[in-house]
């Protein structure tokens, strides 16, 4: 788990400062383009940053859930 923490904090910083880039780095180009269009307006920058951070948190929770399910299946086998 410690291996993911530096990556997570780097991605969190990118998601706050350059939200559209965080989507492209996580291989979600359509969301990246939409986020870039949203970020082009000064008012849209804050919602774009919140969206990028929320999406990053969701991806991290999904990864954790998959690991837990895999561990339970392995323990029951």
Rosetta blueprint (number, residue, H / E / L):
1 X L
2 X H
3 X H
4 X H
5 X H
6 X H
7 X H
8 X H
9 X H
10 X H
11 X H
12 X H
13 X H
14 X H
15 X H
16 X H
17 X H
18 X L
19 X H
20 X H
21 X H
22 X H
23 X H
24 X H
25 X H
26 X L
27 X L
28 X L
29 X H
30 X H
31 X H
32 X H
33 X H
34 X H
35 X H
36 X H
37 X H
38 X H
39 X H
40 X L
41 X L
42 X L
43 X L
44 X H
45 X H
46 X H
47 X H
48 X H
49 X H
50 X H
51 X H
52 X H
53 X H
54 X H
55 X H
56 X H
57 X H
58 X H
59 X H
60 X H
61 X H
62 X H
63 X H
64 X H
65 X H
66 X H
67 X H
68 X H
69 X H
70 X H
71 X H
72 X H
73 X H
74 X H
75 X H
76 X H
77 X L
